[in-house]
Structures are given as C-alpha cells and as structure tokens.
Amino acid sequence: LFVQHCALCHGERGDGQGVRKEGLTRPPRDFTNPGWRASTSPRRVFFAIREGLHGTPMPAWKSLSEQDAWDLTSYLLSVGVRE
C-alpha cells in the first residue's frame, strides 16, 4: 500500500525523499523522524490519509478502504522505529 500510494512523494523508505518531492509546495513528511512520531497519534495519521491535509500537497485518499487506511497508519507509525 505504501509503495503504491505514498512512496512517490514520501520515498520508498518513508524519509520524505520521494522522486516528486521537488515539485511540491511543502516537503513531504519524513515518517522516520522520531519527533514526528512523538507528536502525532494514530487517529491524526488516519485522518490525514483519509481527508488529506488542507493547505498542503497531501491529498485525500478516500478511495482506500478504512482497513487499508488503518494498515497504512500502522505502517507509517512503525517506519524507522528501532527494535
């Protein structure tokens, strides 16, 4: 799901270094940043996926099922976490 819907902007590693990052008005979120993870919640991430983020290039992904959006939420919150 991430590679298909998100990697173009957010990069295959979720680090915000996608091939489309240069053409955006704001840089894509770096999901590997521990500060981002500490300052967000699963609910906020889910909402951003489903509704997009107003005033940013982040689109709404209403075409994703609710389960897919929750799966992406879980994945995004796990990117870069050290075990």
mmCIF file of the N, C-alpha and C atoms, coordinates in Angstrom:
data_MODEL
# 
_entry.id   MODEL 
# 
loop_
_atom_site.group_PDB 
_atom_site.id 
_atom_site.type_symbol 
_atom_site.label_atom_id 
_atom_site.label_alt_id 
_atom_site.label_comp_id 
_atom_site.label_asym_id 
_atom_site.label_entity_id 
_atom_site.label_seq_id 
_atom_site.pdbx_PDB_ins_code 
_atom_site.Cartn_x 
_atom_site.Cartn_y 
_atom_site.Cartn_z 
_atom_site.occupancy 
_atom_site.B_iso_or_equiv 
_atom_site.pdbx_formal_charge 
_atom_site.auth_seq_id 
_atom_site.auth_comp_id 
_atom_site.auth_asym_id 
_atom_site.auth_atom_id 
_atom_site.pdbx_PDB_model_num 
ATOM 1   N N  . LEU A 1 1  ? 0.822   -1.198 0.000  1.00 0.00 ? 1  LEU A N  1 
ATOM 2   C CA . LEU A 1 1  ? 0.000   0.000  0.000  1.00 0.00 ? 1  LEU A CA 1 
ATOM 3   C C  . LEU A 1 1  ? 0.861   1.256  0.000  1.00 0.00 ? 1  LEU A C  1 
ATOM 4   N N  . PHE A 1 2  ? 1.892   1.258  0.845  1.00 0.00 ? 2  PHE A N  1 
ATOM 5   C CA . PHE A 1 2  ? 2.743   2.436  0.937  1.00 0.00 ? 2  PHE A CA 1 
ATOM 6   C C  . PHE A 1 2  ? 3.453   2.709  -0.384 1.00 0.00 ? 2  PHE A C  1 
ATOM 7   N N  . VAL A 1 3  ? 4.051   1.702  -0.959 1.00 0.00 ? 3  VAL A N  1 
ATOM 8   C CA . VAL A 1 3  ? 4.773   1.886  -2.224 1.00 0.00 ? 3  VAL A CA 1 
ATOM 9   C C  . VAL A 1 3  ? 3.819   2.352  -3.316 1.00 0.00 ? 3  VAL A C  1 
ATOM 10  N N  . GLN A 1 4  ? 2.642   1.792  -3.353 1.00 0.00 ? 4  GLN A N  1 
ATOM 11  C CA . GLN A 1 4  ? 1.667   2.133  -4.396 1.00 0.00 ? 4  GLN A CA 1 
ATOM 12  C C  . GLN A 1 4  ? 1.113   3.547  -4.243 1.00 0.00 ? 4  GLN A C  1 
ATOM 13  N N  . HIS A 1 5  ? 0.851   3.987  -3.027 1.00 0.00 ? 5  HIS A N  1 
ATOM 14  C CA . HIS A 1 5  ? 0.145   5.254  -2.821 1.00 0.00 ? 5  HIS A CA 1 
ATOM 15  C C  . HIS A 1 5  ? 0.991   6.393  -2.249 1.00 0.00 ? 5  HIS A C  1 
ATOM 16  N N  . CYS A 1 6  ? 2.092   6.088  -1.593 1.00 0.00 ? 6  CYS A N  1 
ATOM 17  C CA . CYS A 1 6  ? 2.790   7.114  -0.822 1.00 0.00 ? 6  CYS A CA 1 
ATOM 18  C C  . CYS A 1 6  ? 4.246   7.368  -1.227 1.00 0.00 ? 6  CYS A C  1 
ATOM 19  N N  . ALA A 1 7  ? 4.912   6.329  -1.721 1.00 0.00 ? 7  ALA A N  1 
ATOM 20  C CA . ALA A 1 7  ? 6.361   6.401  -1.933 1.00 0.00 ? 7  ALA A CA 1 
ATOM 21  C C  . ALA A 1 7  ? 6.778   7.446  -2.960 1.00 0.00 ? 7  ALA A C  1 
ATOM 22  N N  . LEU A 1 8  ? 5.931   7.751  -3.918 1.00 0.00 ? 8  LEU A N  1 
ATOM 23  C CA . LEU A 1 8  ? 6.295   8.732  -4.935 1.00 0.00 ? 8  LEU A CA 1 
ATOM 24  C C  . LEU A 1 8  ? 6.697   10.066 -4.294 1.00 0.00 ? 8  LEU A C  1 
ATOM 25  N N  . CYS A 1 9  ? 5.992   10.475 -3.277 1.00 0.00 ? 9  CYS A N  1 
ATOM 26  C CA . CYS A 1 9  ? 6.314   11.729 -2.582 1.00 0.00 ? 9  CYS A CA 1 
ATOM 27  C C  . CYS A 1 9  ? 7.162   11.486 -1.329 1.00 0.00 ? 9  CYS A C  1 
ATOM 28  N N  . HIS A 1 10 ? 6.799   10.482 -0.532 1.00 0.00 ? 10 HIS A N  1 
ATOM 29  C CA . HIS A 1 10 ? 7.436   10.265 0.765  1.00 0.00 ? 10 HIS A CA 1 
ATOM 30  C C  . HIS A 1 10 ? 8.684   9.390  0.699  1.00 0.00 ? 10 HIS A C  1 
ATOM 31  N N  . GLY A 1 11 ? 9.000   8.833  -0.461 1.00 0.00 ? 11 GLY A N  1 
ATOM 32  C CA . GLY A 1 11 ? 10.183  7.986  -0.598 1.00 0.00 ? 11 GLY A CA 1 
ATOM 33  C C  . GLY A 1 11 ? 9.909   6.556  -0.191 1.00 0.00 ? 11 GLY A C  1 
ATOM 34  N N  . GLU A 1 12 ? 10.623  5.631  -0.801 1.00 0.00 ? 12 GLU A N  1 
ATOM 35  C CA . GLU A 1 12 ? 10.399  4.214  -0.512 1.00 0.00 ? 12 GLU A CA 1 
ATOM 36  C C  . GLU A 1 12 ? 10.710  3.852  0.931  1.00 0.00 ? 12 GLU A C  1 
ATOM 37  N N  . ARG A 1 13 ? 11.569  4.619  1.586  1.00 0.00 ? 13 ARG A N  1 
ATOM 38  C CA . ARG A 1 13 ? 11.894  4.369  2.992  1.00 0.00 ? 13 ARG A CA 1 
ATOM 39  C C  . ARG A 1 13 ? 11.049  5.226  3.937  1.00 0.00 ? 13 ARG A C  1 
ATOM 40  N N  . GLY A 1 14 ? 10.162  6.059  3.388  1.00 0.00 ? 14 GLY A N  1 
ATOM 41  C CA . GLY A 1 14 ? 9.325   6.910  4.231  1.00 0.00 ? 14 GLY A CA 1 
ATOM 42  C C  . GLY A 1 14 ? 10.058  8.100  4.806  1.00 0.00 ? 14 GLY A C  1 
ATOM 43  N N  . ASP A 1 15 ? 11.199  8.440  4.208  1.00 0.00 ? 15 ASP A N  1 
ATOM 44  C CA . ASP A 1 15 ? 12.046  9.509  4.740  1.00 0.00 ? 15 ASP A CA 1 
ATOM 45  C C  . ASP A 1 15 ? 11.810  10.877 4.101  1.00 0.00 ? 15 ASP A C  1 
ATOM 46  N N  . GLY A 1 16 ? 10.743  11.004 3.311  1.00 0.00 ? 16 GLY A N  1 
ATOM 47  C CA . GLY A 1 16 ? 10.425  12.283 2.682  1.00 0.00 ? 16 GLY A CA 1 
ATOM 48  C C  . GLY A 1 16 ? 11.232  12.580 1.430  1.00 0.00 ? 16 GLY A C  1 
ATOM 49  N N  . GLN A 1 17 ? 11.960  11.593 0.935  1.00 0.00 ? 17 GLN A N  1 
ATOM 50  C CA . GLN A 1 17 ? 12.861  11.807 -0.198 1.00 0.00 ? 17 GLN A CA 1 
ATOM 51  C C  . GLN A 1 17 ? 12.339  11.161 -1.479 1.00 0.00 ? 17 GLN A C  1 
ATOM 52  N N  . GLY A 1 18 ? 11.045  11.253 -1.722 1.00 0.00 ? 18 GLY A N  1 
ATOM 53  C CA . GLY A 1 18 ? 10.457  10.683 -2.933 1.00 0.00 ? 18 GLY A CA 1 
ATOM 54  C C  . GLY A 1 18 ? 10.826  11.470 -4.177 1.00 0.00 ? 18 GLY A C  1 
ATOM 55  N N  . VAL A 1 19 ? 10.650  10.857 -5.333 1.00 0.00 ? 19 VAL A N  1 
ATOM 56  C CA . VAL A 1 19 ? 11.047  11.497 -6.588 1.00 0.00 ? 19 VAL A CA 1 
ATOM 57  C C  . VAL A 1 19 ? 10.217  12.742 -6.901 1.00 0.00 ? 19 VAL A C  1 
ATOM 58  N N  . ARG A 1 20 ? 9.026   12.861 -6.343 1.00 0.00 ? 20 ARG A N  1 
ATOM 59  C CA . ARG A 1 20 ? 8.183   14.041 -6.582 1.00 0.00 ? 20 ARG A CA 1 
ATOM 60  C C  . ARG A 1 20 ? 8.397   15.154 -5.568 1.00 0.00 ? 20 ARG A C  1 
ATOM 61  N N  . LYS A 1 21 ? 9.275   14.987 -4.616 1.00 0.00 ? 21 LYS A N  1 
ATOM 62  C CA . LYS A 1 21 ? 9.421   15.981 -3.544 1.00 0.00 ? 21 LYS A CA 1 
ATOM 63  C C  . LYS A 1 21 ? 9.787   17.361 -4.055 1.00 0.00 ? 21 LYS A C  1 
ATOM 64  N N  . GLU A 1 22 ? 10.540  17.434 -5.123 1.00 0.00 ? 22 GLU A N  1 
ATOM 65  C CA . GLU A 1 22 ? 10.980  18.727 -5.661 1.00 0.00 ? 22 GLU A CA 1 
ATOM 66  C C  . GLU A 1 22 ? 9.827   19.552 -6.225 1.00 0.00 ? 22 GLU A C  1 
ATOM 67  N N  . GLY A 1 23 ? 8.776   18.911 -6.698 1.00 0.00 ? 23 GLY A N  1 
ATOM 68  C CA . GLY A 1 23 ? 7.671   19.635 -7.316 1.00 0.00 ? 23 GLY A CA 1 
ATOM 69  C C  . GLY A 1 23 ? 6.575   20.056 -6.354 1.00 0.00 ? 23 GLY A C  1 
ATOM 70  N N  . LEU A 1 24 ? 6.766   19.849 -5.068 1.00 0.00 ? 24 LEU A N  1 
ATOM 71  C CA . LEU A 1 24 ? 5.716   20.141 -4.092 1.00 0.00 ? 24 LEU A CA 1 
ATOM 72  C C  . LEU A 1 24 ? 5.944   21.483 -3.402 1.00 0.00 ? 24 LEU A C  1 
ATOM 73  N N  . THR A 1 25 ? 4.860   22.115 -2.984 1.00 0.00 ? 25 THR A N  1 
ATOM 74  C CA . THR A 1 25 ? 4.953   23.410 -2.315 1.00 0.00 ? 25 THR A CA 1 
ATOM 75  C C  . THR A 1 25 ? 5.485   23.289 -0.890 1.00 0.00 ? 25 THR A C  1 
ATOM 76  N N  . ARG A 1 26 ? 5.320   22.121 -0.276 1.00 0.00 ? 26 ARG A N  1 
ATOM 77  C CA . ARG A 1 26 ? 5.881   21.832 1.049  1.00 0.00 ? 26 ARG A CA 1 
ATOM 78  C C  . ARG A 1 26 ? 6.539   20.472 0.977  1.00 0.00 ? 26 ARG A C  1 
ATOM 79  N N  . PRO A 1 27 ? 7.625   20.271 1.706  1.00 0.00 ? 27 PRO A N  1 
ATOM 80  C CA . PRO A 1 27 ? 8.290   18.966 1.658  1.00 0.00 ? 27 PRO A CA 1 
ATOM 81  C C  . PRO A 1 27 ? 7.396   17.865 2.243  1.00 0.00 ? 27 PRO A C  1 
ATOM 82  N N  . PRO A 1 28 ? 7.486   16.677 1.700  1.00 0.00 ? 28 PRO A N  1 
ATOM 83  C CA . PRO A 1 28 ? 6.709   15.561 2.250  1.00 0.00 ? 28 PRO A CA 1 
ATOM 84  C C  . PRO A 1 28 ? 7.170   15.221 3.662  1.00 0.00 ? 28 PRO A C  1 
ATOM 85  N N  . ARG A 1 29 ? 6.270   14.705 4.436  1.00 0.00 ? 29 ARG A N  1 
ATOM 86  C CA . ARG A 1 29 ? 6.562   14.302 5.813  1.00 0.00 ? 29 ARG A CA 1 
ATOM 87  C C  . ARG A 1 29 ? 7.634   13.214 5.815  1.00 0.00 ? 29 ARG A C  1 
ATOM 88  N N  . ASP A 1 30 ? 8.571   13.315 6.749  1.00 0.00 ? 30 ASP A N  1 
ATOM 89  C CA . ASP A 1 30 ? 9.581   12.289 6.974  1.00 0.00 ? 30 ASP A CA 1 
ATOM 90  C C  . ASP A 1 30 ? 9.072   11.405 8.106  1.00 0.00 ? 30 ASP A C  1 
ATOM 91  N N  . PHE A 1 31 ? 8.574   10.237 7.758  1.00 0.00 ? 31 PHE A N  1 
ATOM 92  C CA . PHE A 1 31 ? 7.997   9.341  8.759  1.00 0.00 ? 31 PHE A CA 1 
ATOM 93  C C  . PHE A 1 31 ? 9.054   8.656  9.616  1.00 0.00 ? 31 PHE A C  1 
ATOM 94  N N  . THR A 1 32 ? 10.328  8.807  9.266  1.00 0.00 ? 32 THR A N  1 
ATOM 95  C CA . THR A 1 32 ? 11.389  8.214  10.075 1.00 0.00 ? 32 THR A CA 1 
ATOM 96  C C  . THR A 1 32 ? 11.816  9.132  11.214 1.00 0.00 ? 32 THR A C  1 
ATOM 97  N N  . ASN A 1 33 ? 11.278  10.335 11.247 1.00 0.00 ? 33 ASN A N  1 
ATOM 98  C CA . ASN A 1 33 ? 11.637  11.323 12.265 1.00 0.00 ? 33 ASN A CA 1 
ATOM 99  C C  . ASN A 1 33 ? 10.959  10.966 13.596 1.00 0.00 ? 33 ASN A C  1 
ATOM 100 N N  . PRO A 1 34 ? 11.743  10.647 14.631 1.00 0.00 ? 34 PRO A N  1 
ATOM 101 C CA . PRO A 1 34 ? 11.150  10.291 15.922 1.00 0.00 ? 34 PRO A CA 1 
ATOM 102 C C  . PRO A 1 34 ? 10.317  11.424 16.513 1.00 0.00 ? 34 PRO A C  1 
ATOM 103 N N  . GLY A 1 35 ? 10.684  12.672 16.238 1.00 0.00 ? 35 GLY A N  1 
ATOM 104 C CA . GLY A 1 35 ? 9.909   13.808 16.741 1.00 0.00 ? 35 GLY A CA 1 
ATOM 105 C C  . GLY A 1 35 ? 8.502   13.827 16.171 1.00 0.00 ? 35 GLY A C  1 
ATOM 106 N N  . TRP A 1 36 ? 8.378   13.462 14.897 1.00 0.00 ? 36 TRP A N  1 
ATOM 107 C CA . TRP A 1 36 ? 7.043   13.400 14.294 1.00 0.00 ? 36 TRP A CA 1 
ATOM 108 C C  . TRP A 1 36 ? 6.213   12.327 14.982 1.00 0.00 ? 36 TRP A C  1 
ATOM 109 N N  . ARG A 1 37 ? 6.797   11.148 15.157 1.00 0.00 ? 37 ARG A N  1 
ATOM 110 C CA . ARG A 1 37 ? 6.073   10.045 15.790 1.00 0.00 ? 37 ARG A CA 1 
ATOM 111 C C  . ARG A 1 37 ? 5.623   10.420 17.195 1.00 0.00 ? 37 ARG A C  1 
ATOM 112 N N  . ALA A 1 38 ? 6.473   11.124 17.919 1.00 0.00 ? 38 ALA A N  1 
ATOM 113 C CA . ALA A 1 38 ? 6.142   11.504 19.296 1.00 0.00 ? 38 ALA A CA 1 
ATOM 114 C C  . ALA A 1 38 ? 5.051   12.564 19.355 1.00 0.00 ? 38 ALA A C  1 
ATOM 115 N N  . SER A 1 39 ? 4.883   13.321 18.270 1.00 0.00 ? 39 SER A N  1 
ATOM 116 C CA . SER A 1 39 ? 3.925   14.436 18.296 1.00 0.00 ? 39 SER A CA 1 
ATOM 117 C C  . SER A 1 39 ? 2.613   14.138 17.580 1.00 0.00 ? 39 SER A C  1 
ATOM 118 N N  . THR A 1 40 ? 2.408   12.893 17.169 1.00 0.00 ? 40 THR A N  1 
ATOM 119 C CA . THR A 1 40 ? 1.174   12.569 16.462 1.00 0.00 ? 40 THR A CA 1 
ATOM 120 C C  . THR A 1 40 ? 0.474   11.402 17.141 1.00 0.00 ? 40 THR A C  1 
ATOM 121 N N  . SER A 1 41 ? -0.638  11.005 16.581 1.00 0.00 ? 41 SER A N  1 
ATOM 122 C CA . SER A 1 41 ? -1.397  9.871  17.119 1.00 0.00 ? 41 SER A CA 1 
ATOM 123 C C  . SER A 1 41 ? -1.935  9.062  15.939 1.00 0.00 ? 41 SER A C  1 
ATOM 124 N N  . PRO A 1 42 ? -2.293  7.810  16.176 1.00 0.00 ? 42 PRO A N  1 
ATOM 125 C CA . PRO A 1 42 ? -2.882  7.028  15.089 1.00 0.00 ? 42 PRO A CA 1 
ATOM 126 C C  . PRO A 1 42 ? -4.110  7.710  14.477 1.00 0.00 ? 42 PRO A C  1 
ATOM 127 N N  . ARG A 1 43 ? -4.920  8.319  15.303 1.00 0.00 ? 43 ARG A N  1 
ATOM 128 C CA . ARG A 1 43 ? -6.121  8.993  14.802 1.00 0.00 ? 43 ARG A CA 1 
ATOM 129 C C  . ARG A 1 43 ? -5.767  10.135 13.844 1.00 0.00 ? 43 ARG A C  1 
ATOM 130 N N  . ARG A 1 44 ? -4.761  10.927 14.185 1.00 0.00 ? 44 ARG A N  1 
ATOM 131 C CA . ARG A 1 44 ? -4.332  12.035 13.318 1.00 0.00 ? 44 ARG A CA 1 
ATOM 132 C C  . ARG A 1 44 ? -3.800  11.520 11.988 1.00 0.00 ? 44 ARG A C  1 
ATOM 133 N N  . VAL A 1 45 ? -3.003  10.454 12.045 1.00 0.00 ? 45 VAL A N  1 
ATOM 134 C CA . VAL A 1 45 ? -2.436  9.888  10.824 1.00 0.00 ? 45 VAL A CA 1 
ATOM 135 C C  . VAL A 1 45 ? -3.550  9.346  9.939  1.00 0.00 ? 45 VAL A C  1 
ATOM 136 N N  . PHE A 1 46 ? -4.478  8.598  10.517 1.00 0.00 ? 46 PHE A N  1 
ATOM 137 C CA . PHE A 1 46 ? -5.618  8.059  9.772  1.00 0.00 ? 46 PHE A CA 1 
ATOM 138 C C  . PHE A 1 46 ? -6.399  9.192  9.107  1.00 0.00 ? 46 PHE A C  1 
ATOM 139 N N  . PHE A 1 47 ? -6.682  10.243 9.852  1.00 0.00 ? 47 PHE A N  1 
ATOM 140 C CA . PHE A 1 47 ? -7.431  11.381 9.318  1.00 0.00 ? 47 PHE A CA 1 
ATOM 141 C C  . PHE A 1 47 ? -6.682  12.022 8.153  1.00 0.00 ? 47 PHE A C  1 
ATOM 142 N N  . ALA A 1 48 ? -5.366  12.186 8.286  1.00 0.00 ? 48 ALA A N  1 
ATOM 143 C CA . ALA A 1 48 ? -4.573  12.786 7.207  1.00 0.00 ? 48 ALA A CA 1 
ATOM 144 C C  . ALA A 1 48 ? -4.629  11.928 5.946  1.00 0.00 ? 48 ALA A C  1 
ATOM 145 N N  . ILE A 1 49 ? -4.602  10.621 6.117  1.00 0.00 ? 49 ILE A N  1 
ATOM 146 C CA . ILE A 1 49 ? -4.688  9.730  4.956  1.00 0.00 ? 49 ILE A CA 1 
ATOM 147 C C  . ILE A 1 49 ? -6.060  9.853  4.304  1.00 0.00 ? 49 ILE A C  1 
ATOM 148 N N  . ARG A 1 50 ? -7.097  9.770  5.079  1.00 0.00 ? 50 ARG A N  1 
ATOM 149 C CA . ARG A 1 50 ? -8.462  9.761  4.527  1.00 0.00 ? 50 ARG A CA 1 
ATOM 150 C C  . ARG A 1 50 ? -8.926  11.128 4.023  1.00 0.00 ? 50 ARG A C  1 
ATOM 151 N N  . GLU A 1 51 ? -8.537  12.193 4.711  1.00 0.00 ? 51 GLU A N  1 
ATOM 152 C CA . GLU A 1 51 ? -9.054  13.528 4.404  1.00 0.00 ? 51 GLU A CA 1 
ATOM 153 C C  . GLU A 1 51 ? -8.033  14.452 3.750  1.00 0.00 ? 51 GLU A C  1 
ATOM 154 N N  . GLY A 1 52 ? -6.763  14.061 3.742  1.00 0.00 ? 52 GLY A N  1 
ATOM 155 C CA . GLY A 1 52 ? -5.723  14.952 3.238  1.00 0.00 ? 52 GLY A CA 1 
ATOM 156 C C  . GLY A 1 52 ? -5.419  16.020 4.276  1.00 0.00 ? 52 GLY A C  1 
ATOM 157 N N  . LEU A 1 53 ? -4.461  16.880 3.960  1.00 0.00 ? 53 LEU A N  1 
ATOM 158 C CA . LEU A 1 53 ? -4.106  17.966 4.878  1.00 0.00 ? 53 LEU A CA 1 
ATOM 159 C C  . LEU A 1 53 ? -4.291  19.294 4.153  1.00 0.00 ? 53 LEU A C  1 
ATOM 160 N N  . HIS A 1 54 ? -5.270  20.045 4.570  1.00 0.00 ? 54 HIS A N  1 
ATOM 161 C CA . HIS A 1 54 ? -5.608  21.332 3.957  1.00 0.00 ? 54 HIS A CA 1 
ATOM 162 C C  . HIS A 1 54 ? -4.388  22.249 3.937  1.00 0.00 ? 54 HIS A C  1 
ATOM 163 N N  . GLY A 1 55 ? -4.168  22.877 2.816  1.00 0.00 ? 55 GLY A N  1 
ATOM 164 C CA . GLY A 1 55 ? -3.063  23.819 2.683  1.00 0.00 ? 55 GLY A CA 1 
ATOM 165 C C  . GLY A 1 55 ? -1.723  23.163 2.388  1.00 0.00 ? 55 GLY A C  1 
ATOM 166 N N  . THR A 1 56 ? -1.754  21.851 2.145  1.00 0.00 ? 56 THR A N  1 
ATOM 167 C CA . THR A 1 56 ? -0.532  21.120 1.807  1.00 0.00 ? 56 THR A CA 1 
ATOM 168 C C  . THR A 1 56 ? -0.789  20.299 0.549  1.00 0.00 ? 56 THR A C  1 
ATOM 169 N N  . PRO A 1 57 ? 0.261   19.743 -0.041 1.00 0.00 ? 57 PRO A N  1 
ATOM 170 C CA . PRO A 1 57 ? 0.073   18.876 -1.201 1.00 0.00 ? 57 PRO A CA 1 
ATOM 171 C C  . PRO A 1 57 ? -0.504  17.490 -0.858 1.00 0.00 ? 57 PRO A C  1 
ATOM 172 N N  . MET A 1 58 ? -0.687  17.187 0.428  1.00 0.00 ? 58 MET A N  1 
ATOM 173 C CA . MET A 1 58 ? -1.187  15.871 0.826  1.00 0.00 ? 58 MET A CA 1 
ATOM 174 C C  . MET A 1 58 ? -2.643  15.721 0.434  1.00 0.00 ? 58 MET A C  1 
ATOM 175 N N  . PRO A 1 59 ? -2.932  14.796 -0.530 1.00 0.00 ? 59 PRO A N  1 
ATOM 176 C CA . PRO A 1 59 ? -4.317  14.613 -0.983 1.00 0.00 ? 59 PRO A CA 1 
ATOM 177 C C  . PRO A 1 59 ? -5.098  13.699 -0.049 1.00 0.00 ? 59 PRO A C  1 
ATOM 178 N N  . ALA A 1 60 ? -6.403  13.728 -0.199 1.00 0.00 ? 60 ALA A N  1 
ATOM 179 C CA . ALA A 1 60 ? -7.277  12.788 0.499  1.00 0.00 ? 60 ALA A CA 1 
ATOM 180 C C  . ALA A 1 60 ? -7.266  11.469 -0.268 1.00 0.00 ? 60 ALA A C  1 
ATOM 181 N N  . TRP A 1 61 ? -7.153  10.381 0.450  1.00 0.00 ? 61 TRP A N  1 
ATOM 182 C CA . TRP A 1 61 ? -7.189  9.050  -0.162 1.00 0.00 ? 61 TRP A CA 1 
ATOM 183 C C  . TRP A 1 61 ? -8.492  8.360  0.224  1.00 0.00 ? 61 TRP A C  1 
ATOM 184 N N  . LYS A 1 62 ? -9.602  8.933  -0.181 1.00 0.00 ? 62 LYS A N  1 
ATOM 185 C CA . LYS A 1 62 ? -10.911 8.368  0.140  1.00 0.00 ? 62 LYS A CA 1 
ATOM 186 C C  . LYS A 1 62 ? -11.172 7.069  -0.608 1.00 0.00 ? 62 LYS A C  1 
ATOM 187 N N  . SER A 1 63 ? -10.376 6.811  -1.647 1.00 0.00 ? 63 SER A N  1 
ATOM 188 C CA . SER A 1 63 ? -10.554 5.567  -2.403 1.00 0.00 ? 63 SER A CA 1 
ATOM 189 C C  . SER A 1 63 ? -10.025 4.358  -1.631 1.00 0.00 ? 63 SER A C  1 
ATOM 190 N N  . LEU A 1 64 ? -9.212  4.585  -0.613 1.00 0.00 ? 64 LEU A N  1 
ATOM 191 C CA . LEU A 1 64 ? -8.734  3.478  0.215  1.00 0.00 ? 64 LEU A CA 1 
ATOM 192 C C  . LEU A 1 64 ? -9.839  3.016  1.157  1.00 0.00 ? 64 LEU A C  1 
ATOM 193 N N  . SER A 1 65 ? -9.894  1.733  1.392  1.00 0.00 ? 65 SER A N  1 
ATOM 194 C CA . SER A 1 65 ? -10.854 1.234  2.378  1.00 0.00 ? 65 SER A CA 1 
ATOM 195 C C  . SER A 1 65 ? -10.419 1.704  3.765  1.00 0.00 ? 65 SER A C  1 
ATOM 196 N N  . GLU A 1 66 ? -11.334 1.652  4.701  1.00 0.00 ? 66 GLU A N  1 
ATOM 197 C CA . GLU A 1 66 ? -10.993 2.036  6.065  1.00 0.00 ? 66 GLU A CA 1 
ATOM 198 C C  . GLU A 1 66 ? -9.886  1.126  6.604  1.00 0.00 ? 66 GLU A C  1 
ATOM 199 N N  . GLN A 1 67 ? -9.965  -0.168 6.312  1.00 0.00 ? 67 GLN A N  1 
ATOM 200 C CA . GLN A 1 67 ? -8.934  -1.103 6.774  1.00 0.00 ? 67 GLN A CA 1 
ATOM 201 C C  . GLN A 1 67 ? -7.578  -0.773 6.163  1.00 0.00 ? 67 GLN A C  1 
ATOM 202 N N  . ASP A 1 68 ? -7.536  -0.464 4.865  1.00 0.00 ? 68 ASP A N  1 
ATOM 203 C CA . ASP A 1 68 ? -6.276  -0.092 4.227  1.00 0.00 ? 68 ASP A CA 1 
ATOM 204 C C  . ASP A 1 68 ? -5.693  1.175  4.850  1.00 0.00 ? 68 ASP A C  1 
ATOM 205 N N  . ALA A 1 69 ? -6.550  2.150  5.147  1.00 0.00 ? 69 ALA A N  1 
ATOM 206 C CA . ALA A 1 69 ? -6.071  3.390  5.768  1.00 0.00 ? 69 ALA A CA 1 
ATOM 207 C C  . ALA A 1 69 ? -5.499  3.104  7.164  1.00 0.00 ? 69 ALA A C  1 
ATOM 208 N N  . TRP A 1 70 ? -6.125  2.204  7.924  1.00 0.00 ? 70 TRP A N  1 
ATOM 209 C CA . TRP A 1 70 ? -5.585  1.842  9.237  1.00 0.00 ? 70 TRP A CA 1 
ATOM 210 C C  . TRP A 1 70 ? -4.286  1.060  9.090  1.00 0.00 ? 70 TRP A C  1 
ATOM 211 N N  . ASP A 1 71 ? -4.205  0.192  8.071  1.00 0.00 ? 71 ASP A N  1 
ATOM 212 C CA . ASP A 1 71 ? -2.963  -0.547 7.826  1.00 0.00 ? 71 ASP A CA 1 
ATOM 213 C C  . ASP A 1 71 ? -1.826  0.414  7.493  1.00 0.00 ? 71 ASP A C  1 
ATOM 214 N N  . LEU A 1 72 ? -2.109  1.404  6.654  1.00 0.00 ? 72 LEU A N  1 
ATOM 215 C CA . LEU A 1 72 ? -1.092  2.411  6.338  1.00 0.00 ? 72 LEU A CA 1 
ATOM 216 C C  . LEU A 1 72 ? -0.701  3.201  7.583  1.00 0.00 ? 72 LEU A C  1 
ATOM 217 N N  . THR A 1 73 ? -1.673  3.543  8.396  1.00 0.00 ? 73 THR A N  1 
ATOM 218 C CA . THR A 1 73 ? -1.405  4.263  9.641  1.00 0.00 ? 73 THR A CA 1 
ATOM 219 C C  . THR A 1 73 ? -0.425  3.473  10.501 1.00 0.00 ? 73 THR A C  1 
ATOM 220 N N  . SER A 1 74 ? -0.699  2.209  10.675 1.00 0.00 ? 74 SER A N  1 
ATOM 221 C CA . SER A 1 74 ? 0.180   1.356  11.475 1.00 0.00 ? 74 SER A CA 1 
ATOM 222 C C  . SER A 1 74 ? 1.580   1.306  10.875 1.00 0.00 ? 74 SER A C  1 
ATOM 223 N N  . TYR A 1 75 ? 1.657   1.158  9.569  1.00 0.00 ? 75 TYR A N  1 
ATOM 224 C CA . TYR A 1 75 ? 2.962   1.109  8.908  1.00 0.00 ? 75 TYR A CA 1 
ATOM 225 C C  . TYR A 1 75 ? 3.727   2.421  9.100  1.00 0.00 ? 75 TYR A C  1 
ATOM 226 N N  . LEU A 1 76 ? 3.056   3.549  8.861  1.00 0.00 ? 76 LEU A N  1 
ATOM 227 C CA . LEU A 1 76 ? 3.725   4.845  8.966  1.00 0.00 ? 76 LEU A CA 1 
ATOM 228 C C  . LEU A 1 76 ? 4.273   5.089  10.369 1.00 0.00 ? 76 LEU A C  1 
ATOM 229 N N  . LEU A 1 77 ? 3.532   4.666  11.366 1.00 0.00 ? 77 LEU A N  1 
ATOM 230 C CA . LEU A 1 77 ? 3.983   4.856  12.741 1.00 0.00 ? 77 LEU A CA 1 
ATOM 231 C C  . LEU A 1 77 ? 5.116   3.906  13.120 1.00 0.00 ? 77 LEU A C  1 
ATOM 232 N N  . SER A 1 78 ? 5.355   2.900  12.292 1.00 0.00 ? 78 SER A N  1 
ATOM 233 C CA . SER A 1 78 ? 6.438   1.952  12.577 1.00 0.00 ? 78 SER A CA 1 
ATOM 234 C C  . SER A 1 78 ? 7.705   2.230  11.764 1.00 0.00 ? 78 SER A C  1 
ATOM 235 N N  . VAL A 1 79 ? 7.625   3.075  10.761 1.00 0.00 ? 79 VAL A N  1 
ATOM 236 C CA . VAL A 1 79 ? 8.784   3.344  9.901  1.00 0.00 ? 79 VAL A CA 1 
ATOM 237 C C  . VAL A 1 79 ? 9.902   3.971  10.727 1.00 0.00 ? 79 VAL A C  1 
ATOM 238 N N  . GLY A 1 80 ? 11.057  3.401  10.652 1.00 0.00 ? 80 GLY A N  1 
ATOM 239 C CA . GLY A 1 80 ? 12.216  3.963  11.335 1.00 0.00 ? 80 GLY A CA 1 
ATOM 240 C C  . GLY A 1 80 ? 12.309  3.641  12.812 1.00 0.00 ? 80 GLY A C  1 
ATOM 241 N N  . VAL A 1 81 ? 11.362  2.914  13.360 1.00 0.00 ? 81 VAL A N  1 
ATOM 242 C CA . VAL A 1 81 ? 11.438  2.560  14.769 1.00 0.00 ? 81 VAL A CA 1 
ATOM 243 C C  . VAL A 1 81 ? 12.505  1.483  14.929 1.00 0.00 ? 81 VAL A C  1 
ATOM 244 N N  . ARG A 1 82 ? 13.406  1.716  15.866 1.00 0.00 ? 82 ARG A N  1 
ATOM 245 C CA . ARG A 1 82 ? 14.473  0.732  16.113 1.00 0.00 ? 82 ARG A CA 1 
ATOM 246 C C  . ARG A 1 82 ? 13.980  -0.296 17.119 1.00 0.00 ? 82 ARG A C  1 
ATOM 247 N N  . GLU A 1 83 ? 14.310  -1.522 16.827 1.00 0.00 ? 83 GLU A N  1 
ATOM 248 C CA . GLU A 1 83 ? 13.882  -2.593 17.732 1.00 0.00 ? 83 GLU A CA 1 
ATOM 249 C C  . GLU A 1 83 ? 14.923  -2.892 18.767 1.00 0.00 ? 83 GLU A C  1 
# 
